[in-house]
């Protein structure tokens, strides 16, 4: 079933060994990470981690995020991060923590030839602003957080579909379905024509179940419950 899906999969994580293993997986077309993921695995030296990773991952696109909150410092960090390798995309948040749009900075970086991945977009209005900012610049990604949109009780599919229409004005930019919650999201992303989906390392383990017979899945589940009850030594 996976061979019928055109949406490309980017692995999302900060586990060095895990990323290196996935780099050899033909199903994986690229990588993304962010400061939150790095913090969760205990990383403290951002640049050392990135450079160690880039010694081995030098053909897949990979995104590293700035962590400043002011445009000028973001610009400085972005220039430095972009210098690490040609396959690096620099993640820029759509706004500062105070809500200030980073579209002017995105335009400056993109038109200067820096490949950006603009992240944490939730609305089509944000997509319109960022698509315009990268329309004349370097190749770029726009990451719409479909999973978190769904967490708010909103169907992300119309937002993704409209985002793709908007992004026709930026032919060198691709749309990322970010923060998926289940493998079904890969099917949804493919159905709507989204270019890329990011999938965490844990969720990637469920790819092997794609297209599995539901009857077989049901039987496996029954057997799991039975085996666990026996292992627990339950009696009545």
Biotite code that builds the C-alpha atoms (Angstrom):
import biotite.structure as struc

atoms = struc.array([
    struc.Atom([0.000, 0.000, 0.000], chain_id="A", res_id=1, res_name="UNK", atom_name="CA", element="C"),
    struc.Atom([2.861, 2.359, 0.810], chain_id="A", res_id=2, res_name="UNK", atom_name="CA", element="C"),
    struc.Atom([4.106, 2.151, -2.772], chain_id="A", res_id=3, res_name="UNK", atom_name="CA", element="C"),
    struc.Atom([0.864, 3.820, -3.895], chain_id="A", res_id=4, res_name="UNK", atom_name="CA", element="C"),
    struc.Atom([1.403, 6.860, -1.661], chain_id="A", res_id=5, res_name="UNK", atom_name="CA", element="C"),
    struc.Atom([3.064, 9.906, -3.202], chain_id="A", res_id=6, res_name="UNK", atom_name="CA", element="C"),
    struc.Atom([3.250, 11.994, -0.032], chain_id="A", res_id=7, res_name="UNK", atom_name="CA", element="C"),
    struc.Atom([6.874, 11.830, 1.128], chain_id="A", res_id=8, res_name="UNK", atom_name="CA", element="C"),
    struc.Atom([7.686, 10.851, 4.709], chain_id="A", res_id=9, res_name="UNK", atom_name="CA", element="C"),
    struc.Atom([10.092, 12.906, 6.820], chain_id="A", res_id=10, res_name="UNK", atom_name="CA", element="C"),
    struc.Atom([11.138, 11.316, 10.120], chain_id="A", res_id=11, res_name="UNK", atom_name="CA", element="C"),
    struc.Atom([10.684, 13.687, 13.056], chain_id="A", res_id=12, res_name="UNK", atom_name="CA", element="C"),
    struc.Atom([12.988, 13.189, 16.042], chain_id="A", res_id=13, res_name="UNK", atom_name="CA", element="C"),
    struc.Atom([16.259, 13.961, 17.795], chain_id="A", res_id=14, res_name="UNK", atom_name="CA", element="C"),
    struc.Atom([17.656, 10.503, 18.542], chain_id="A", res_id=15, res_name="UNK", atom_name="CA", element="C"),
    struc.Atom([20.980, 10.383, 16.689], chain_id="A", res_id=16, res_name="UNK", atom_name="CA", element="C"),
    struc.Atom([21.161, 6.588, 16.408], chain_id="A", res_id=17, res_name="UNK", atom_name="CA", element="C"),
    struc.Atom([17.525, 6.427, 15.362], chain_id="A", res_id=18, res_name="UNK", atom_name="CA", element="C"),
    struc.Atom([18.008, 9.048, 12.657], chain_id="A", res_id=19, res_name="UNK", atom_name="CA", element="C"),
    struc.Atom([21.094, 7.294, 11.302], chain_id="A", res_id=20, res_name="UNK", atom_name="CA", element="C"),
    struc.Atom([19.189, 4.001, 11.119], chain_id="A", res_id=21, res_name="UNK", atom_name="CA", element="C"),
    struc.Atom([16.275, 5.652, 9.335], chain_id="A", res_id=22, res_name="UNK", atom_name="CA", element="C"),
    struc.Atom([18.614, 7.277, 6.818], chain_id="A", res_id=23, res_name="UNK", atom_name="CA", element="C"),
    struc.Atom([19.056, 3.821, 5.312], chain_id="A", res_id=24, res_name="UNK", atom_name="CA", element="C"),
    struc.Atom([15.277, 3.229, 5.146], chain_id="A", res_id=25, res_name="UNK", atom_name="CA", element="C"),
    struc.Atom([14.030, 3.849, 1.581], chain_id="A", res_id=26, res_name="UNK", atom_name="CA", element="C"),
    struc.Atom([10.651, 4.931, 2.946], chain_id="A", res_id=27, res_name="UNK", atom_name="CA", element="C"),
    struc.Atom([12.213, 8.004, 4.576], chain_id="A", res_id=28, res_name="UNK", atom_name="CA", element="C"),
    struc.Atom([12.789, 11.015, 2.312], chain_id="A", res_id=29, res_name="UNK", atom_name="CA", element="C"),
    struc.Atom([14.009, 13.557, 4.869], chain_id="A", res_id=30, res_name="UNK", atom_name="CA", element="C"),
    struc.Atom([14.275, 14.577, 8.510], chain_id="A", res_id=31, res_name="UNK", atom_name="CA", element="C"),
    struc.Atom([13.023, 17.265, 10.863], chain_id="A", res_id=32, res_name="UNK", atom_name="CA", element="C"),
    struc.Atom([13.778, 18.057, 14.472], chain_id="A", res_id=33, res_name="UNK", atom_name="CA", element="C"),
    struc.Atom([13.148, 20.882, 16.922], chain_id="A", res_id=34, res_name="UNK", atom_name="CA", element="C"),
    struc.Atom([14.382, 22.167, 20.304], chain_id="A", res_id=35, res_name="UNK", atom_name="CA", element="C"),
    struc.Atom([11.566, 20.408, 22.182], chain_id="A", res_id=36, res_name="UNK", atom_name="CA", element="C"),
    struc.Atom([12.543, 17.014, 20.768], chain_id="A", res_id=37, res_name="UNK", atom_name="CA", element="C"),
    struc.Atom([16.215, 17.703, 21.502], chain_id="A", res_id=38, res_name="UNK", atom_name="CA", element="C"),
    struc.Atom([15.410, 18.694, 25.088], chain_id="A", res_id=39, res_name="UNK", atom_name="CA", element="C"),
    struc.Atom([13.379, 15.510, 25.623], chain_id="A", res_id=40, res_name="UNK", atom_name="CA", element="C"),
    struc.Atom([16.362, 13.313, 24.761], chain_id="A", res_id=41, res_name="UNK", atom_name="CA", element="C"),
    struc.Atom([18.722, 15.357, 26.938], chain_id="A", res_id=42, res_name="UNK", atom_name="CA", element="C"),
    struc.Atom([20.768, 17.135, 24.262], chain_id="A", res_id=43, res_name="UNK", atom_name="CA", element="C"),
    struc.Atom([22.686, 20.200, 25.444], chain_id="A", res_id=44, res_name="UNK", atom_name="CA", element="C"),
    struc.Atom([25.096, 20.949, 22.580], chain_id="A", res_id=45, res_name="UNK", atom_name="CA", element="C"),
    struc.Atom([22.910, 21.915, 19.617], chain_id="A", res_id=46, res_name="UNK", atom_name="CA", element="C"),
    struc.Atom([25.630, 22.486, 17.030], chain_id="A", res_id=47, res_name="UNK", atom_name="CA", element="C"),
    struc.Atom([27.636, 19.404, 17.975], chain_id="A", res_id=48, res_name="UNK", atom_name="CA", element="C"),
    struc.Atom([24.540, 17.223, 17.572], chain_id="A", res_id=49, res_name="UNK", atom_name="CA", element="C"),
    struc.Atom([23.740, 18.794, 14.195], chain_id="A", res_id=50, res_name="UNK", atom_name="CA", element="C"),
    struc.Atom([27.265, 18.478, 12.856], chain_id="A", res_id=51, res_name="UNK", atom_name="CA", element="C"),
    struc.Atom([27.580, 14.867, 14.026], chain_id="A", res_id=52, res_name="UNK", atom_name="CA", element="C"),
    struc.Atom([24.314, 14.116, 12.257], chain_id="A", res_id=53, res_name="UNK", atom_name="CA", element="C"),
    struc.Atom([25.292, 15.915, 9.059], chain_id="A", res_id=54, res_name="UNK", atom_name="CA", element="C"),
    struc.Atom([28.489, 13.910, 8.767], chain_id="A", res_id=55, res_name="UNK", atom_name="CA", element="C"),
    struc.Atom([26.286, 10.922, 7.952], chain_id="A", res_id=56, res_name="UNK", atom_name="CA", element="C"),
    struc.Atom([23.065, 12.468, 6.607], chain_id="A", res_id=57, res_name="UNK", atom_name="CA", element="C"),
    struc.Atom([24.214, 14.542, 3.651], chain_id="A", res_id=58, res_name="UNK", atom_name="CA", element="C"),
    struc.Atom([21.688, 13.805, 0.913], chain_id="A", res_id=59, res_name="UNK", atom_name="CA", element="C"),
    struc.Atom([18.335, 13.855, 2.713], chain_id="A", res_id=60, res_name="UNK", atom_name="CA", element="C"),
    struc.Atom([16.907, 17.302, 3.492], chain_id="A", res_id=61, res_name="UNK", atom_name="CA", element="C"),
    struc.Atom([17.023, 17.973, 7.228], chain_id="A", res_id=62, res_name="UNK", atom_name="CA", element="C"),
    struc.Atom([15.531, 20.852, 9.204], chain_id="A", res_id=63, res_name="UNK", atom_name="CA", element="C"),
    struc.Atom([17.060, 22.505, 12.283], chain_id="A", res_id=64, res_name="UNK", atom_name="CA", element="C"),
    struc.Atom([15.196, 25.241, 14.141], chain_id="A", res_id=65, res_name="UNK", atom_name="CA", element="C"),
    struc.Atom([16.334, 28.594, 15.441], chain_id="A", res_id=66, res_name="UNK", atom_name="CA", element="C"),
    struc.Atom([15.585, 29.125, 19.132], chain_id="A", res_id=67, res_name="UNK", atom_name="CA", element="C"),
    struc.Atom([15.755, 32.907, 19.415], chain_id="A", res_id=68, res_name="UNK", atom_name="CA", element="C"),
    struc.Atom([12.643, 35.043, 19.906], chain_id="A", res_id=69, res_name="UNK", atom_name="CA", element="C"),
    struc.Atom([13.705, 38.290, 18.222], chain_id="A", res_id=70, res_name="UNK", atom_name="CA", element="C"),
    struc.Atom([13.972, 38.658, 14.463], chain_id="A", res_id=71, res_name="UNK", atom_name="CA", element="C"),
    struc.Atom([17.549, 39.901, 14.378], chain_id="A", res_id=72, res_name="UNK", atom_name="CA", element="C"),
    struc.Atom([18.859, 37.051, 16.521], chain_id="A", res_id=73, res_name="UNK", atom_name="CA", element="C"),
    struc.Atom([16.768, 34.582, 14.517], chain_id="A", res_id=74, res_name="UNK", atom_name="CA", element="C"),
    struc.Atom([18.429, 35.922, 11.373], chain_id="A", res_id=75, res_name="UNK", atom_name="CA", element="C"),
    struc.Atom([21.896, 35.458, 12.864], chain_id="A", res_id=76, res_name="UNK", atom_name="CA", element="C"),
    struc.Atom([21.130, 31.915, 13.982], chain_id="A", res_id=77, res_name="UNK", atom_name="CA", element="C"),
    struc.Atom([19.521, 31.079, 10.628], chain_id="A", res_id=78, res_name="UNK", atom_name="CA", element="C"),
    struc.Atom([22.595, 32.170, 8.678], chain_id="A", res_id=79, res_name="UNK", atom_name="CA", element="C"),
    struc.Atom([24.816, 30.080, 10.936], chain_id="A", res_id=80, res_name="UNK", atom_name="CA", element="C"),
    struc.Atom([22.605, 26.989, 10.768], chain_id="A", res_id=81, res_name="UNK", atom_name="CA", element="C"),
    struc.Atom([22.302, 27.237, 6.972], chain_id="A", res_id=82, res_name="UNK", atom_name="CA", element="C"),
    struc.Atom([26.110, 27.268, 6.699], chain_id="A", res_id=83, res_name="UNK", atom_name="CA", element="C"),
    struc.Atom([26.408, 23.766, 8.187], chain_id="A", res_id=84, res_name="UNK", atom_name="CA", element="C"),
    struc.Atom([25.470, 21.910, 4.977], chain_id="A", res_id=85, res_name="UNK", atom_name="CA", element="C"),
    struc.Atom([23.685, 22.292, 1.655], chain_id="A", res_id=86, res_name="UNK", atom_name="CA", element="C"),
    struc.Atom([20.898, 19.882, 2.658], chain_id="A", res_id=87, res_name="UNK", atom_name="CA", element="C"),
    struc.Atom([19.920, 21.978, 5.705], chain_id="A", res_id=88, res_name="UNK", atom_name="CA", element="C"),
    struc.Atom([16.601, 23.792, 5.918], chain_id="A", res_id=89, res_name="UNK", atom_name="CA", element="C"),
    struc.Atom([16.280, 26.367, 8.700], chain_id="A", res_id=90, res_name="UNK", atom_name="CA", element="C"),
    struc.Atom([13.075, 26.228, 10.707], chain_id="A", res_id=91, res_name="UNK", atom_name="CA", element="C"),
    struc.Atom([11.651, 29.660, 11.462], chain_id="A", res_id=92, res_name="UNK", atom_name="CA", element="C"),
    struc.Atom([8.523, 29.982, 13.632], chain_id="A", res_id=93, res_name="UNK", atom_name="CA", element="C"),
    struc.Atom([5.627, 31.755, 11.964], chain_id="A", res_id=94, res_name="UNK", atom_name="CA", element="C"),
    struc.Atom([5.582, 34.304, 14.804], chain_id="A", res_id=95, res_name="UNK", atom_name="CA", element="C"),
    struc.Atom([7.586, 35.296, 17.856], chain_id="A", res_id=96, res_name="UNK", atom_name="CA", element="C"),
    struc.Atom([6.305, 34.247, 21.279], chain_id="A", res_id=97, res_name="UNK", atom_name="CA", element="C"),
    struc.Atom([4.576, 37.614, 21.420], chain_id="A", res_id=98, res_name="UNK", atom_name="CA", element="C"),
    struc.Atom([2.702, 36.994, 18.178], chain_id="A", res_id=99, res_name="UNK", atom_name="CA", element="C"),
    struc.Atom([4.838, 39.189, 15.891], chain_id="A", res_id=100, res_name="UNK", atom_name="CA", element="C"),
    struc.Atom([4.835, 37.841, 12.350], chain_id="A", res_id=101, res_name="UNK", atom_name="CA", element="C"),
    struc.Atom([8.174, 36.562, 11.097], chain_id="A", res_id=102, res_name="UNK", atom_name="CA", element="C"),
    struc.Atom([7.095, 36.907, 7.451], chain_id="A", res_id=103, res_name="UNK", atom_name="CA", element="C"),
    struc.Atom([9.492, 39.838, 6.799], chain_id="A", res_id=104, res_name="UNK", atom_name="CA", element="C"),
    struc.Atom([12.417, 37.808, 8.157], chain_id="A", res_id=105, res_name="UNK", atom_name="CA", element="C"),
    struc.Atom([11.321, 34.752, 6.175], chain_id="A", res_id=106, res_name="UNK", atom_name="CA", element="C"),
    struc.Atom([11.245, 36.838, 2.994], chain_id="A", res_id=107, res_name="UNK", atom_name="CA", element="C"),
    struc.Atom([14.713, 38.237, 3.683], chain_id="A", res_id=108, res_name="UNK", atom_name="CA", element="C"),
    struc.Atom([16.233, 34.834, 4.378], chain_id="A", res_id=109, res_name="UNK", atom_name="CA", element="C"),
    struc.Atom([14.514, 33.122, 1.470], chain_id="A", res_id=110, res_name="UNK", atom_name="CA", element="C"),
    struc.Atom([15.475, 35.798, -1.035], chain_id="A", res_id=111, res_name="UNK", atom_name="CA", element="C"),
    struc.Atom([19.052, 35.612, 0.274], chain_id="A", res_id=112, res_name="UNK", atom_name="CA", element="C"),
    struc.Atom([19.120, 31.961, -0.776], chain_id="A", res_id=113, res_name="UNK", atom_name="CA", element="C"),
    struc.Atom([18.567, 30.300, 2.602], chain_id="A", res_id=114, res_name="UNK", atom_name="CA", element="C"),
    struc.Atom([16.233, 27.309, 2.486], chain_id="A", res_id=115, res_name="UNK", atom_name="CA", element="C"),
    struc.Atom([13.617, 27.813, 5.207], chain_id="A", res_id=116, res_name="UNK", atom_name="CA", element="C"),
    struc.Atom([11.026, 25.581, 6.819], chain_id="A", res_id=117, res_name="UNK", atom_name="CA", element="C"),
    struc.Atom([8.443, 27.921, 8.309], chain_id="A", res_id=118, res_name="UNK", atom_name="CA", element="C"),
    struc.Atom([6.837, 26.145, 11.219], chain_id="A", res_id=119, res_name="UNK", atom_name="CA", element="C"),
    struc.Atom([3.833, 26.214, 13.584], chain_id="A", res_id=120, res_name="UNK", atom_name="CA", element="C"),
    struc.Atom([1.267, 27.459, 11.059], chain_id="A", res_id=121, res_name="UNK", atom_name="CA", element="C"),
    struc.Atom([-2.374, 26.739, 11.937], chain_id="A", res_id=122, res_name="UNK", atom_name="CA", element="C"),
    struc.Atom([-4.463, 28.979, 9.658], chain_id="A", res_id=123, res_name="UNK", atom_name="CA", element="C"),
    struc.Atom([-4.818, 29.647, 5.948], chain_id="A", res_id=124, res_name="UNK", atom_name="CA", element="C"),
    struc.Atom([-4.249, 33.346, 6.653], chain_id="A", res_id=125, res_name="UNK", atom_name="CA", element="C"),
    struc.Atom([-0.794, 32.435, 7.968], chain_id="A", res_id=126, res_name="UNK", atom_name="CA", element="C"),
    struc.Atom([-0.166, 30.285, 4.898], chain_id="A", res_id=127, res_name="UNK", atom_name="CA", element="C"),
    struc.Atom([-1.097, 33.190, 2.606], chain_id="A", res_id=128, res_name="UNK", atom_name="CA", element="C"),
    struc.Atom([1.376, 35.470, 4.367], chain_id="A", res_id=129, res_name="UNK", atom_name="CA", element="C"),
    struc.Atom([4.251, 32.977, 4.331], chain_id="A", res_id=130, res_name="UNK", atom_name="CA", element="C"),
    struc.Atom([3.626, 31.740, 0.781], chain_id="A", res_id=131, res_name="UNK", atom_name="CA", element="C"),
    struc.Atom([3.924, 35.317, -0.417], chain_id="A", res_id=132, res_name="UNK", atom_name="CA", element="C"),
    struc.Atom([7.150, 35.719, 1.565], chain_id="A", res_id=133, res_name="UNK", atom_name="CA", element="C"),
    struc.Atom([8.858, 32.707, -0.060], chain_id="A", res_id=134, res_name="UNK", atom_name="CA", element="C"),
    struc.Atom([7.342, 33.031, -3.532], chain_id="A", res_id=135, res_name="UNK", atom_name="CA", element="C"),
    struc.Atom([10.493, 34.533, -5.093], chain_id="A", res_id=136, res_name="UNK", atom_name="CA", element="C"),
    struc.Atom([13.060, 32.832, -2.886], chain_id="A", res_id=137, res_name="UNK", atom_name="CA", element="C"),
    struc.Atom([14.953, 29.605, -2.363], chain_id="A", res_id=138, res_name="UNK", atom_name="CA", element="C"),
    struc.Atom([13.259, 26.197, -2.073], chain_id="A", res_id=139, res_name="UNK", atom_name="CA", element="C"),
    struc.Atom([11.251, 26.086, 1.139], chain_id="A", res_id=140, res_name="UNK", atom_name="CA", element="C"),
    struc.Atom([8.770, 24.171, 3.266], chain_id="A", res_id=141, res_name="UNK", atom_name="CA", element="C"),
    struc.Atom([5.634, 25.429, 4.997], chain_id="A", res_id=142, res_name="UNK", atom_name="CA", element="C"),
    struc.Atom([4.620, 23.285, 7.973], chain_id="A", res_id=143, res_name="UNK", atom_name="CA", element="C"),
    struc.Atom([0.942, 23.286, 8.914], chain_id="A", res_id=144, res_name="UNK", atom_name="CA", element="C"),
    struc.Atom([0.346, 21.568, 12.253], chain_id="A", res_id=145, res_name="UNK", atom_name="CA", element="C"),
    struc.Atom([-2.586, 19.428, 11.176], chain_id="A", res_id=146, res_name="UNK", atom_name="CA", element="C"),
    struc.Atom([-2.398, 17.177, 14.232], chain_id="A", res_id=147, res_name="UNK", atom_name="CA", element="C"),
    struc.Atom([-2.688, 20.060, 16.649], chain_id="A", res_id=148, res_name="UNK", atom_name="CA", element="C"),
    struc.Atom([-5.478, 21.585, 14.566], chain_id="A", res_id=149, res_name="UNK", atom_name="CA", element="C"),
    struc.Atom([-7.342, 18.303, 15.035], chain_id="A", res_id=150, res_name="UNK", atom_name="CA", element="C"),
    struc.Atom([-6.583, 18.449, 18.776], chain_id="A", res_id=151, res_name="UNK", atom_name="CA", element="C"),
    struc.Atom([-8.619, 21.668, 18.826], chain_id="A", res_id=152, res_name="UNK", atom_name="CA", element="C"),
    struc.Atom([-11.595, 19.800, 17.368], chain_id="A", res_id=153, res_name="UNK", atom_name="CA", element="C"),
    struc.Atom([-11.127, 21.276, 13.887], chain_id="A", res_id=154, res_name="UNK", atom_name="CA", element="C"),
    struc.Atom([-10.898, 19.146, 10.736], chain_id="A", res_id=155, res_name="UNK", atom_name="CA", element="C"),
    struc.Atom([-7.474, 19.906, 9.218], chain_id="A", res_id=156, res_name="UNK", atom_name="CA", element="C"),
    struc.Atom([-8.295, 18.541, 5.759], chain_id="A", res_id=157, res_name="UNK", atom_name="CA", element="C"),
    struc.Atom([-9.962, 21.714, 4.390], chain_id="A", res_id=158, res_name="UNK", atom_name="CA", element="C"),
    struc.Atom([-7.084, 23.796, 5.773], chain_id="A", res_id=159, res_name="UNK", atom_name="CA", element="C"),
    struc.Atom([-4.505, 21.569, 4.096], chain_id="A", res_id=160, res_name="UNK", atom_name="CA", element="C"),
    struc.Atom([-6.442, 21.598, 0.814], chain_id="A", res_id=161, res_name="UNK", atom_name="CA", element="C"),
    struc.Atom([-6.757, 25.374, 0.826], chain_id="A", res_id=162, res_name="UNK", atom_name="CA", element="C"),
    struc.Atom([-3.087, 25.744, 1.777], chain_id="A", res_id=163, res_name="UNK", atom_name="CA", element="C"),
    struc.Atom([-2.092, 23.770, -1.310], chain_id="A", res_id=164, res_name="UNK", atom_name="CA", element="C"),
    struc.Atom([-4.153, 26.124, -3.475], chain_id="A", res_id=165, res_name="UNK", atom_name="CA", element="C"),
    struc.Atom([-2.560, 29.179, -1.885], chain_id="A", res_id=166, res_name="UNK", atom_name="CA", element="C"),
    struc.Atom([0.933, 27.784, -2.343], chain_id="A", res_id=167, res_name="UNK", atom_name="CA", element="C"),
    struc.Atom([0.585, 27.650, -6.113], chain_id="A", res_id=168, res_name="UNK", atom_name="CA", element="C"),
    struc.Atom([1.984, 31.184, -6.003], chain_id="A", res_id=169, res_name="UNK", atom_name="CA", element="C"),
    struc.Atom([5.176, 29.732, -4.479], chain_id="A", res_id=170, res_name="UNK", atom_name="CA", element="C"),
    struc.Atom([6.169, 26.897, -6.859], chain_id="A", res_id=171, res_name="UNK", atom_name="CA", element="C"),
    struc.Atom([9.453, 26.183, -5.051], chain_id="A", res_id=172, res_name="UNK", atom_name="CA", element="C"),
    struc.Atom([7.711, 25.694, -1.714], chain_id="A", res_id=173, res_name="UNK", atom_name="CA", element="C"),
    struc.Atom([6.221, 22.425, -0.447], chain_id="A", res_id=174, res_name="UNK", atom_name="CA", element="C"),
    struc.Atom([3.555, 21.849, 2.162], chain_id="A", res_id=175, res_name="UNK", atom_name="CA", element="C"),
    struc.Atom([4.274, 19.684, 5.216], chain_id="A", res_id=176, res_name="UNK", atom_name="CA", element="C"),
    struc.Atom([1.486, 17.974, 7.196], chain_id="A", res_id=177, res_name="UNK", atom_name="CA", element="C"),
    struc.Atom([3.063, 18.330, 10.635], chain_id="A", res_id=178, res_name="UNK", atom_name="CA", element="C"),
    struc.Atom([2.326, 16.706, 14.006], chain_id="A", res_id=179, res_name="UNK", atom_name="CA", element="C"),
    struc.Atom([0.313, 13.681, 12.837], chain_id="A", res_id=180, res_name="UNK", atom_name="CA", element="C"),
    struc.Atom([-1.357, 11.611, 15.512], chain_id="A", res_id=181, res_name="UNK", atom_name="CA", element="C"),
    struc.Atom([-1.917, 8.310, 13.667], chain_id="A", res_id=182, res_name="UNK", atom_name="CA", element="C"),
    struc.Atom([-0.981, 6.471, 10.486], chain_id="A", res_id=183, res_name="UNK", atom_name="CA", element="C"),
    struc.Atom([-4.401, 7.377, 9.038], chain_id="A", res_id=184, res_name="UNK", atom_name="CA", element="C"),
    struc.Atom([-3.027, 10.916, 8.728], chain_id="A", res_id=185, res_name="UNK", atom_name="CA", element="C"),
    struc.Atom([-0.584, 9.666, 6.074], chain_id="A", res_id=186, res_name="UNK", atom_name="CA", element="C"),
    struc.Atom([-3.531, 8.380, 4.028], chain_id="A", res_id=187, res_name="UNK", atom_name="CA", element="C"),
    struc.Atom([-5.362, 11.685, 4.513], chain_id="A", res_id=188, res_name="UNK", atom_name="CA", element="C"),
    struc.Atom([-2.299, 13.708, 3.539], chain_id="A", res_id=189, res_name="UNK", atom_name="CA", element="C"),
    struc.Atom([-1.912, 11.630, 0.397], chain_id="A", res_id=190, res_name="UNK", atom_name="CA", element="C"),
    struc.Atom([-5.598, 11.936, -0.511], chain_id="A", res_id=191, res_name="UNK", atom_name="CA", element="C"),
    struc.Atom([-5.476, 15.725, -0.353], chain_id="A", res_id=192, res_name="UNK", atom_name="CA", element="C"),
    struc.Atom([-2.181, 15.888, -2.257], chain_id="A", res_id=193, res_name="UNK", atom_name="CA", element="C"),
    struc.Atom([0.041, 17.181, 0.547], chain_id="A", res_id=194, res_name="UNK", atom_name="CA", element="C"),
    struc.Atom([3.689, 17.002, -0.489], chain_id="A", res_id=195, res_name="UNK", atom_name="CA", element="C"),
    struc.Atom([5.241, 15.812, 2.793], chain_id="A", res_id=196, res_name="UNK", atom_name="CA", element="C"),
    struc.Atom([4.244, 14.473, 6.201], chain_id="A", res_id=197, res_name="UNK", atom_name="CA", element="C"),
    struc.Atom([6.459, 14.400, 9.288], chain_id="A", res_id=198, res_name="UNK", atom_name="CA", element="C"),
    struc.Atom([6.159, 11.243, 11.389], chain_id="A", res_id=199, res_name="UNK", atom_name="CA", element="C"),
    struc.Atom([7.811, 10.672, 14.760], chain_id="A", res_id=200, res_name="UNK", atom_name="CA", element="C"),
    struc.Atom([10.084, 7.679, 15.270], chain_id="A", res_id=201, res_name="UNK", atom_name="CA", element="C"),
    struc.Atom([7.529, 5.984, 17.540], chain_id="A", res_id=202, res_name="UNK", atom_name="CA", element="C"),
    struc.Atom([4.718, 6.417, 15.033], chain_id="A", res_id=203, res_name="UNK", atom_name="CA", element="C"),
    struc.Atom([6.914, 5.163, 12.195], chain_id="A", res_id=204, res_name="UNK", atom_name="CA", element="C"),
    struc.Atom([6.883, 1.754, 13.892], chain_id="A", res_id=205, res_name="UNK", atom_name="CA", element="C"),
    struc.Atom([3.205, 1.483, 12.951], chain_id="A", res_id=206, res_name="UNK", atom_name="CA", element="C"),
    struc.Atom([3.881, 1.821, 9.220], chain_id="A", res_id=207, res_name="UNK", atom_name="CA", element="C"),
    struc.Atom([4.148, -1.948, 8.922], chain_id="A", res_id=208, res_name="UNK", atom_name="CA", element="C"),
    struc.Atom([0.467, -2.200, 9.823], chain_id="A", res_id=209, res_name="UNK", atom_name="CA", element="C"),
    struc.Atom([-0.585, -0.107, 6.835], chain_id="A", res_id=210, res_name="UNK", atom_name="CA", element="C"),
    struc.Atom([-3.088, -2.106, 4.783], chain_id="A", res_id=211, res_name="UNK", atom_name="CA", element="C"),
    struc.Atom([-3.271, -4.955, 7.297], chain_id="A", res_id=212, res_name="UNK", atom_name="CA", element="C"),
    struc.Atom([-6.416, -7.105, 7.182], chain_id="A", res_id=213, res_name="UNK", atom_name="CA", element="C"),
    struc.Atom([-8.795, -5.878, 9.897], chain_id="A", res_id=214, res_name="UNK", atom_name="CA", element="C"),
    struc.Atom([-9.899, -9.441, 10.612], chain_id="A", res_id=215, res_name="UNK", atom_name="CA", element="C"),
    struc.Atom([-6.285, -10.467, 11.199], chain_id="A", res_id=216, res_name="UNK", atom_name="CA", element="C"),
    struc.Atom([-5.711, -7.336, 13.295], chain_id="A", res_id=217, res_name="UNK", atom_name="CA", element="C"),
    struc.Atom([-8.743, -8.252, 15.409], chain_id="A", res_id=218, res_name="UNK", atom_name="CA", element="C"),
    struc.Atom([-7.406, -11.766, 16.004], chain_id="A", res_id=219, res_name="UNK", atom_name="CA", element="C"),
    struc.Atom([-3.963, -10.431, 16.936], chain_id="A", res_id=220, res_name="UNK", atom_name="CA", element="C"),
    struc.Atom([-5.591, -8.084, 19.454], chain_id="A", res_id=221, res_name="UNK", atom_name="CA", element="C"),
    struc.Atom([-7.608, -10.886, 21.072], chain_id="A", res_id=222, res_name="UNK", atom_name="CA", element="C"),
    struc.Atom([-4.445, -12.996, 21.336], chain_id="A", res_id=223, res_name="UNK", atom_name="CA", element="C"),
    struc.Atom([-2.557, -10.081, 22.895], chain_id="A", res_id=224, res_name="UNK", atom_name="CA", element="C"),
    struc.Atom([-5.216, -9.607, 25.597], chain_id="A", res_id=225, res_name="UNK", atom_name="CA", element="C"),
    struc.Atom([-5.221, -13.350, 26.343], chain_id="A", res_id=226, res_name="UNK", atom_name="CA", element="C"),
    struc.Atom([-1.426, -13.601, 26.521], chain_id="A", res_id=227, res_name="UNK", atom_name="CA", element="C"),
    struc.Atom([-1.188, -10.577, 28.803], chain_id="A", res_id=228, res_name="UNK", atom_name="CA", element="C"),
    struc.Atom([-3.828, -11.942, 31.155], chain_id="A", res_id=229, res_name="UNK", atom_name="CA", element="C"),
    struc.Atom([-1.905, -15.222, 31.413], chain_id="A", res_id=230, res_name="UNK", atom_name="CA", element="C"),
    struc.Atom([1.383, -13.397, 31.946], chain_id="A", res_id=231, res_name="UNK", atom_name="CA", element="C"),
    struc.Atom([-0.185, -11.359, 34.741], chain_id="A", res_id=232, res_name="UNK", atom_name="CA", element="C"),
    struc.Atom([-1.343, -14.540, 36.482], chain_id="A", res_id=233, res_name="UNK", atom_name="CA", element="C"),
    struc.Atom([-4.912, -13.314, 36.928], chain_id="A", res_id=234, res_name="UNK", atom_name="CA", element="C"),
    struc.Atom([-7.352, -15.630, 38.731], chain_id="A", res_id=235, res_name="UNK", atom_name="CA", element="C"),
    struc.Atom([-10.998, -15.326, 39.696], chain_id="A", res_id=236, res_name="UNK", atom_name="CA", element="C"),
])
